[in-house]
Amino acid sequence: MTRNTKNTNRNKKIIDTTKKAKKELYTGWKKKEYCNGDVYNGDFKSDRRDGFGKMSFNLEKTNCKRYDWITYDGAWKRGEPHGYGRMDFSDGSYCTGMWKKGYISRGRFIYADGHSYWGDFAEMYYRDLFHVTPYRNGLGIMFRKNGNQVFSGDWMADPIKFSLNSMPPTEKHGLPHGRGTYRFVNNEEFFGKWNKGVPTDKGLYYRKNGETELKEFPKNKNIEWLDSMKDRR
């Protein structure tokens, strides 16, 4: 047998082994429990979560924080949330919307106290940071518990790298920043520039009687939602 023949046979064995390995990669629906206790029920493609499925997270082994994820139920692609899905958190809050490569890019967040946010979010990666809520970032609207609008406009998140045992200051995680409209409880409105949740310049003040004037944010009116926003991201 010549050297070329031996090499050819060897290459065939390598190809056969590769094909066999590919065949062993699972495609279809199944329930899978991971070594950390997380459980996934749903579609797989080439042994990765791909399609639709529900992941239930084991909080006992993850130093449970207030915003730990309990479940993600929705679309997956190449092992990450991708498409429409819902994430539930341990404090009773949840978010629904469009996920892209592991993070929610746009959707609705219902907070445990009844406030809600509709809009854009920053790129908070599912594969890297498992136990935090999405950051408000971009265009969005915050609503009070009764459904009335609080703020509509630009939001900015200030993502900070951290470990699961060292949570960053939450007040930096998505406050009004840029241009936007704040609506008071009496339905009067102020439109102007904002810097990390605080109005910084004169703006248009709309009164209930239809009058409009250029003025600074009223000093006798508190931004009643600002303090309560600090424990929500």
N, C-alpha and C positions, 0 to 999 in steps of 0.2 A: 504494500500500500504506500503510495507516494505521500509526500508532505502536504501537497495541495488537497488530497483526498481527506487526510486526517483533519486539516483545518476546516474543510467544508462540513464534515460530520460534527465537529465541535461547535461550529456556528449554528447548525441545525438544532443541536441540543439546547443552546442558549435561547434560540427563538422559541422552541417548544416550551421551555421553562417559563419564559416571559408570557406566552399565551396562556399557560396554565395559571399563572399568578393573576392575570387579568380576569380570567373566568371565576376566580375565587372571590373577587370583589363583589359585594352584594348589591343588587339593584331590586327595589321593590319596597313593600311596607313591612315594618317590624317594630317591635318594642326592644329598646336597648337600654340597659342600665350601665352607667359608667362607674369607674372605680371610686369617684368621690361621692357617689350616691345620687347624682343627677339621673333623671330618667327621660328618655325621648320616645315618643310614639309617633311614627309618621313615615314619610317616604325617604328612601335612600337611593342614591345613584353612585355607582362605583364606590360603595361603602362610605359615602359622605351624605350628611343630611341635605336633601335636595328635593323640593316639591312642597308639600304641605305637612305640617306636623306640630306637635306640642312638646315643649321641653319643660319639665318640672325640676326646679333647682332644690338641692339639699342644703338648707341654710345652716344646719347644725355643724357642718364642717367648713363654714366659710366666714366665721366671725360676724354673725348677723348684725347688720346696721339697720337704721331706720328705713333706708330706701332700697334694701335688698330686693332683688327680683324673686318672685315666687314662680311665675310661669311666663313663657312666651308661646303664643299660639298663632300660627300664621304661615306665611310663605318662607321658604329657605332656598338658598342657592350656594352650592359649594361649601356647605357647612356653616353658613352664616344667615341670619335673618335678612331677607331680600324680597321686597314686595310688600303687600298689605299684611299687617299683623297687629296683635295686641299684647302688651306687656303689663302684667300685674305685679304690684309691689307689696311688701309686707305690712305697710302702714294703711293699706286699703285704697291707695291711689292707683291709677292705671293710665296708660296711654295707648292710643290707637292711631294708625297712620301708615305712611309709606316708609319702608325701611330700605336702605341702600348699603350693600356690602357691610352689614353688621350694625348700622346705626339708623335711628329714625331721623329722616330729613325733613319731613313735614307731617303734621297731624294735630291731634287733640290730646291734651293732658288734663285729666280730672284729678284734682288734689283731694286729699282725705277730708279736708274741711269744707269742701263744696266749691271752692274757687276753680276756675278752669282757664286754660290757655289754648288758643287755636293759632297755629302758625308754623314758622320755621324753627328748626333746632340745629345746634352745632353738631359737628362730627364727633359724637361720643361713642367710641368703638366698643362693640359687644365683645370682641375677642380679647381685648386688653383690660377693660375696666368693667367687671361684672356687677358691681353693687352700688351703682349711683343712678340717679335719674338723668334724663336728657337735659341739656342746657338750652334755655330759650335763646335764640340767636337769629336775627334777620327780621322779617316782617311778621307781626303777630298781634293778637288781641287778647287781653286779659278780662275775664268776667268775674263779677261778684257771685256770691252764693245764690242770690235771687235771680241771676241771669242778666243783670244789668252790666253794661260795659264799664270797665274801669279805665283801661288805657289801650289805645290803638296806635301803632306806629313801629318805630325801629327799636330793636332789642339787641343787646350785645352780651355775649358770654365771655368769661375770662377763664378758660380751662387751665387748671393747675395740675401738674403731675403729682400723684400721691399714691400711697399704699393703702390697702384696705384698713389698716390700723391707724391711719393718719388722715382724717377727712379735712379738706380745705374749707376756708370760710365760705359759707353758702351764699352770702349776700352778693358775691361777685359772679354768681352763676346765672346770669340772665336778667339784667335790669334795663329799663328804658334808657336808650342811648342813641341820640340822633334827633330826628323830628318825630313828634307824635302828639296825640290829643288825649288829655286827661279829662274824664267826666266825673264831676262831683255828684254827691248823693242827690242833690236837688236838680240834677240834669243840666246845670250850667257847665260850660266846657272851656278848657284852656289849651290852645295849640301853640307849641313853641319848641325850642331846642332843649334837649335833656342830656345830662352827663351822669352816668351811673345811677340813675333813678332820681336825679335832682334837676329841676328846671334851672337853666343858667342865664337866661336872657329874657327880654321882653317878648311877649307873644300876643296872639289874638285871644281876647276873652269874650266868649259868647254868652250873653245873658238869656234868661228864659223869655224875656219880653221882646227878643229879636235884636236888641242893641248889641253892637260890637265895638270894642275899643282895644287899642294897643297899650298893654300894661304888663308889669311884672306879675309873676305868680302871686296871688293874694297871700299876704303874710298871716292873715287871720284864719286861713283855711289850711288844715293839716292834710298831708298826703296820707290818708288813713290806712292805705294798704301797704305802705313802704315797710313798716316794722314787721308786719305779718308775713311779708314776702321773704324775709331773711331766712326763714326756715323752709323755704321752697325753692327749688332750682328751676 
